[in-house]
């Protein structure tokens, strides 16, 4: 099987290839959780509690005897879904705001000052405040995180819009009688795909970390939903007797976030060679 | 080469007293001042002038394409006669009506073919967009039309080029695509803003030839904006020379080249290497002192225009009268189509006073 040239270029850097493979494995494990483990992630077995990794429980069990591997695999579904929805929401809203602020100069100041104000809060603090207002549920965590990351996207998109809107082909499009809405949608937006794509991977990674942090702090997803964050949070008091119950979900978080970051770096370097960092 | 037999072609565009002001932090800048010119159906009028003379601003004003972020004041009239024979004032049209005219009745090609095409769409899609917008064709029909347009502008293997992106084409090819794009809806007026400046000489000639052919075939009018007098001599019917936002001389092309009246036009023509060579051959100039003529000085700042004639500080023939007031644009009593803005010109009232002073 021959990969398209773009992908071959992307994977020319080994670290990017490794990141992509790791991410692929994590996603597969989450999607195929019901096939790769026969344990129910919520089935408790008090007699088996805190057992070390062994032949039947590959990664051991937690304080209620639930199989850790099953919980990580199923939890991945939630963690990845939350992160994906966050990235989707932040990109959607941020792109819209950035596009409008960059194109319509009179809306630039009002929009960007709000964006700046939001960015002046520490991410987690703002997310905690938003979840506190909205109430702890999975959807509200997504909503809060999406709002937290929207300013980032808005700034990147605005900056790129400012560049693209001055290019001659936009004037040429206008000289052909193309309407403003169509210029934004058909002529500017497609030229912003690369910076937006890079933001997607970074926000995905941030969202995984932020969801874990929120859950760890007890203001995230309700503890009955297994996410990597709630797993680390719920088991912290047992960490000194059973290191694995904190270690493995933590590793899942690190592996996923790191892979996404590296992949994002790779995509960025591919799309904009001038930014290439020597690694 | 006057075609005196045919009756004068109807007016396509009649610009009257067009002025464009920019409100800047340094004050109100008059970028285009009292510019009047006309383009007949099927004919070419050239706006000539150096950078900053206001020729591009003139065309952008006509198209309502000046950046909306700048504070602009426009006055005057631009009477445009559409395909259907309706006459309207472009400057008074609302944006929605203007959008139907742009690309449809009036099309524009730009100086930089490298950046005037959208890099993320194939050339076919870009031509098709305009066609779908104005002619209401569906996607397939629009692409068919785009292919015919590419063939019209003599792009080889048009069917294949249709699906290529701008970066896959050379500069000359891209300018051909731009022309195809502009011609796609069969415009009645083409505004060409230095269409060949960014191209190398052999390609320039091809593109100009192509534009001339298309003009003959479609009967469109062309407003040709350029600083290249060589191009003007070959392709224009009428010429308006602009200096510092004003028209200083307007004439049919042959009259202008045969006998330039304004010192600025005379200077521009003397700057041409071919003119230099002619003077040498005529023994008017010593070959050993071979230097290309250059008009001394620079265009005055629009923020601090000289009190009188804008060209006076650079003019070799300036007298004290020139500093008094901006001369009016005078029509030559012997030649109704010639106009000049200079006190030295005989019919000018100030010329009489100048004579009296001397």
HADDOCK unambig.tbl for C-alpha pairs under 7 A between the chains (distance, minus, plus):
assign (segid A and resid 167 and name CA) (segid B and resid 115 and name CA) 6.86 0.50 0.50
assign (segid A and resid 168 and name CA) (segid B and resid 115 and name CA) 5.62 0.50 0.50
assign (segid A and resid 168 and name CA) (segid B and resid 116 and name CA) 4.77 0.50 0.50
assign (segid A and resid 169 and name CA) (segid B and resid 115 and name CA) 6.02 0.50 0.50
assign (segid A and resid 169 and name CA) (segid B and resid 116 and name CA) 3.87 0.50 0.50
assign (segid A and resid 169 and name CA) (segid B and resid 117 and name CA) 4.98 0.50 0.50
assign (segid A and resid 169 and name CA) (segid B and resid 118 and name CA) 5.52 0.50 0.50
assign (segid A and resid 172 and name CA) (segid B and resid 116 and name CA) 5.98 0.50 0.50
assign (segid A and resid 175 and name CA) (segid B and resid 102 and name CA) 5.49 0.50 0.50
assign (segid A and resid 175 and name CA) (segid B and resid 103 and name CA) 5.95 0.50 0.50
assign (segid A and resid 175 and name CA) (segid B and resid 107 and name CA) 6.66 0.50 0.50
assign (segid A and resid 175 and name CA) (segid B and resid 108 and name CA) 6.27 0.50 0.50
assign (segid A and resid 176 and name CA) (segid B and resid 102 and name CA) 5.20 0.50 0.50
assign (segid A and resid 176 and name CA) (segid B and resid 103 and name CA) 3.69 0.50 0.50
assign (segid A and resid 176 and name CA) (segid B and resid 107 and name CA) 6.52 0.50 0.50
assign (segid A and resid 176 and name CA) (segid B and resid 130 and name CA) 6.33 0.50 0.50
assign (segid A and resid 177 and name CA) (segid B and resid 99 and name CA) 4.43 0.50 0.50
assign (segid A and resid 177 and name CA) (segid B and resid 100 and name CA) 6.09 0.50 0.50
assign (segid A and resid 177 and name CA) (segid B and resid 102 and name CA) 4.62 0.50 0.50
assign (segid A and resid 177 and name CA) (segid B and resid 103 and name CA) 5.37 0.50 0.50
assign (segid A and resid 178 and name CA) (segid B and resid 99 and name CA) 7.00 0.50 0.50
assign (segid A and resid 187 and name CA) (segid B and resid 118 and name CA) 6.93 0.50 0.50
assign (segid A and resid 190 and name CA) (segid B and resid 120 and name CA) 6.74 0.50 0.50
assign (segid A and resid 191 and name CA) (segid B and resid 120 and name CA) 6.55 0.50 0.50
